Amino acid sequence: MKPWVIILLVSGSAVLAGPYTEPGVSGWVDGFLHPAPPPGSTAFARHPDPNSIRIHPLFRGWATGFHDYLPNETPDAFWTNPNHALGPATGNIFDIVSLGDLDEAELAAGIPPGRITLSFGDPNRPSVPGPIRNGRGYDFAVFENAILSLVSTPGGSIKGRMMAELAFVEVSTNGMDFARFPSVSLTPGRVGPYGTIDVTDVYNLAGKHPNADSVCTGTPFDLEDLRDHPLVRQGRVDLDDIRFVRLVDIPGSGAFADQANGFPDPASYDPNTVPHFKPYAAAHPVFDAWLTFGSGGFDLEAVGVLNEQRYSADLNLDGRVDLEDYGLFAQSWHKRFGQPGFLARCDLADPKDGIIDIEDWIQFAEQWLSVEDWRNESSDSGE
């Protein structure tokens, strides 16, 4: 399990610090990386012209089908077309399918949260991109229509934080046995119907990255985090043959918990012991914007399959190990997990020890100026 395959979240020029700060993976490009918002735009600005969107070459495929769309009954009909979750990400806040939300009475009655299962590849059509595989680096990314707050309000919105509706992520080989990604959520309490969360408090839950206002980013997942899952150990889930991804809404009341007791607690760091960290003492309740209406609950826009990352020192995932990556590495130099400025993707040497040191620098130097194959093959990298 690699609980700190993590770096910073870039939303415009805002850089957030905290123990779980990984970046959103850009779904499409303008000049290859995150496009700049149009002048005078707001979080609810119209989406870009779909004819001008160029899909990021980091992606090799997208969901091709859906099964078992089982929303809670609360979404308005406009938000209940599961075909909106197929194909490439668009950054369009209206191109989504909602899973619905649960109120207190429904939670008390034991009504299950909304869910949807997406499928990948077709064994009868070799030309269709195949299943998700456990390669080097992140393996797929989930796009929700989370919005970065531009203002602080008495209702719980804090400028610079995310209006997020979160979901558990599960994967399967056979469509019956699903392994759920272990997750951490450290949000201390309820945030209100349209309140915000600090995304650095959240790990391995979908929906924590902005996907609106000309910013099209998804939450990345690494199948290696499931290496010790019982279903994987039993051979019922093959991490090199993932054909289904299921998203399960998390009503943000705190009624559902993370799996934090399998992750290192930064507060437990002890440089005189090995390992350095003790796990969190217990699981935590998960909080997000709740109760929401209309397109309530998790709003799925797309799930994309990533090309394998050969060079781990490509910290910003643009396909080249260069000065931008060096800047990120320098920011994290001599930092440990949990400290401001720590970027876990800079923890390059195996085994990972939660500290950025000379062993990591050697790995970075060995990959200097390396270029990913998928970048070389892209004819529209914007350069």
Order of alpha helices (4+ residues) and beta strands (2+ residues): beta-beta-beta-beta-beta-beta-beta-beta-alpha-beta-beta-beta-beta-beta-beta-beta-beta-beta-beta-alpha-beta-beta-beta-beta-alpha-alpha-alpha
